[in-house]
Each structure stands twice: as C-alpha cells, then as structure tokens.
Amino acid sequence: MWRDALLVAGKDLRVEARSRVATNQVAPYALVILLLFGFAFDSNRPLLTQAAPGLFWVAVLLCSLLAVQRSFAIEAADGARDGLRLSGLDPAGIFLGKAAAVAAVLVGLEVLLGAGVVVLYGTGLHDPLLLVATAVLATAGLGAAGTVYGIMAAGLRVRETLLPLLILPVVAPVLLAATEAWRAALGLSADNGWRWLTLLGSFAAIYVTLGVLGFGTLLEEA
Amino acid sequence: MTPDLPPVASPEAARSRGTGNFTTRILGVAAVATLAATAWLGLVVSPPDVVQGQLVRLIYVHPAVATVCYVGFGLCALASMAWLWPRTRSRRWDALAGASAEVGVVFCGLTLVTGSIWGRASWGVWWTWDARLTLTALLFAVFVGYLGLRRTGGSPEGRARRSAVAAIVCSLVVPVDHEATNWWRTLHQGNTLTKTNPSIHGWQLATMALSFLAFGLLFAWVLIHRYRLELLEDRYETEGLGLALEERRAEGAPPVAPHALTSTPLPADPLASEATAR
C-alpha cells in the first residue's frame, strides 16, 4: 500500500512539475486572493492584521479546491482513470498517494501565502512550532477530505460546480480550528492554541480512514 | 399531459397509478388533523408565557421541525449503510435515503426560517453566530450538496454507491461540527437560548408534545409519498427506454393486412431475428 502510495504521489507531483499549473496558475491566484482581501478591507492595516489567520485559511481552502480539481482533471484525459483502475495498484494506496500529492501542493502554497500574509498584512510570528504543526495537520485533513470528494465527483459532468458545494461545508471545522490555532500562534489571542490540534488531528484521521476504506468502492464508479 | 408510466407490476399500484394508498390517506388525514389541533391549542388555548409573552408559541413549531429534520438525516445515513451492506443491498434503501434526505432538507430549511424569526423577535437580529445556528446552517449546506450529487445522473447503481458513501460522510460531519462549535462556544459568549427558555407545563407542555406527533406524522406521510415517487422515477428510467423501443418497433412493423394471413408470410422483423440470433 505504501509503495503504491509513493508511486501515485510521485506520478502526480511529476505531472505538476512538468505542467507547471500549480506554479504558473494556482500560486498567482493565491496571491491575487490576498491582494483582493486587502481591497475588501480598505487597506485597513490593523483590521487586516487581526483577520490575517482567517483570511489565510480561507485562501488556502479556495486553493485546495483548485488543487483537488486539478488532481482529478489529470486522470480524466486519455482514459487515465481506467488505466489507474487496471493498474492493479491498491486503491488505498492510490488514495494515500493522491491525497499526499494534493497536500504537498498545498504546503507549497501555504508557505507562499504565509510569506504574503507576513509581508502584506504585517503580522508577526509568535509561536512558529504551533504554526507549522497546525499547518501540517490541517493540510493532511484538507488533502484527505478533498480527495474523497474529488473521486466522488470525478466522473460527473457537473463536477466543477458541484465540488465546491460538497467540499467547503465539510471542511468548515478545519477552517475554524486552524484559524483559532493560528490566532494564538501569531500572538493575536491569549488562548492556548495547541488544544485545537486535537480537532484538526481527528478530522484528518477520520478522512484518511474513510478514504482508505472507501476509495476502492468510489473508484469503481468514477 | 403526464408521461406514460411503464406497466406496473402489482395490481394495487395499477389501480392507483400514483403514490397514495389507504395507509397514506389515513396518515395524511391524521397529520392534517393533529396539525390543526396543534395550531388551535398553540394559538388559542395555551396561555402566553410570563417571560417570552406571545413568542412562546414558536415552541410549538420550531423544536418539532428541528427534531424531524435530524430524524430525516439519521434515516438517510441508516438507509445508506443498509445499501452498502452487501446482504441488505436493495434499490429500495437507496430510494429511502434519497427521499429522507430531501424531506430532511426541507425541514432543515424550515428550522432555519422559524429559528431566524424567533431570533429576530427575542434577540433583535435575524442571525447570530450562535453555535447551534451555525451547525444547522452547515448541515443544510452539506445535505444540499448531497442532493446535488444525487441529481447528477449516470447509472442507478453508480449513483446509489456514490450517494451512499456521501451520505455517511455527510452524517459524520454532524458530530464533528457539533463538537467544534461546542469548543468554539467556550471561547465566546454562552448560549442564551436555554436561559430565557422557561420550563413548561400544563397546556404548553401538552401542545408541545402534540406538535411533535403532528410533525412526525407529516414527515412520515410526505416521506412515504416521496419514497414511492423515487421508486417510480427509478422504474421510469430503467424500464422507460425498453418501453419506448417497443413502441417504436410496433410503429415500424408492417400493418397486418387481411390477405397476409392467407398468402406467403412476410419476412420477420430484422431487429427481432437479430435479437433471437444473439
């Protein structure tokens, strides 16, 4: 299973590296979102600094939609999904591989967005360890949940419009917990940010389990 | 003009050609009667509350509607599990899951609307970021997404499989969201709902109990009709094509002339002979 996961993740990331969609399209999109938030808040710097954690994670959610859509769009052409089905790879491995590739793309985007938030919104880093731990768990959850819904919508004609409706309400707990943890990590609240990691961890665990168990069933029907 | 339904299997269904029968008529009459009784007791007989005044009358609608909405979503998850379990797999479970989710979404919408009206009157705002409100709104969005997924077409088997997994994932969100909002609430102000909510007794309690019965009956009534409609739709999709083909073939078949019976037989329908050759 793990070997299959590595194979699939390696394949997806190689496709990304060669097509450069993530770097040439998704990354600029993420920066545009940050700039638009600046306009929306009328360049009110204190307000932007206060809202930075929430804005950061909203931007990550929007980017994760694109990453998931991209992850299954590359399987749509040339009957690649049939190839995947016939490859004999463990479905659980395929799921873990695709989720890991989505998460890896998201980590790259988060680093970029994080730098953007620090530079553009003027936030200071208070507890870097908590920032990184939150980002890792939240990204794992987003990757797993996104991949479960991605394969569910993969074979449908209306997937582009249906996917956001399916994913965004479901990942609301990630937005909530990651925002609260980051507020603490950026020194914006006196709350103990570490306790939010339990929620992020259980969310990621639930969706990884669901994906490992159910991906085979969903892949058959995609 | 209604589209022609394929011939139906059971004679009972053939008589009505609809989704109603004796049981549903009894259920419907009972639901309407109890709803009317609830309205009369709630608006006329029961006294206004000491603290909430006339506003208390919303308690005869809102909690019952919210409970029925949860029952609908719970039923959807259970039916989906029954579909996924190989031993109990049947199209009927898929139809029940779809029907209960749809009715659940309607009641969830009603919960949001009645709750919003209550909030406007007692808190002065249509919406507040209370944990329970946020949870219910998320639940609504999640199941609207589920219904969207059900409407995407494809083979009935594939649709049922996707929807069943989605229903379980959707219902898993409920406890997670609930816990999340509980933790969230501890950071913000407490819930004001339980404080202003007085303990009820007498006519108020009786009316509230009746409202649960009334909305429960309404739910069962609508659910049965929706479930049967779902099965009919299923049949229309699967059998309708075969029926249309047969009709076309009948149109294309040469008319049976009186002399044909006596003269040489006409060549057989090429499509039919092809089918038998296979």
Interface residues (C-beta under 8 A of the other chain):
Chain A: V148 Y149 M152 A153 G155 L156 R157 V158 L162 L165 L166 L168 P169 V170 A172 P173 L176 A177 E180 D191 R195 W196 L199 S202 F203 I206 L210 G214 T217 L218 E220 E221
Chain B: L84 L138 A141 V142 V144 G145 G148 L149 T152 G153 G154 E157 G158 R161 R162 V165 A166 V169 C170 L172 V173 V176 D177 E179 A180 W183 W184 L187
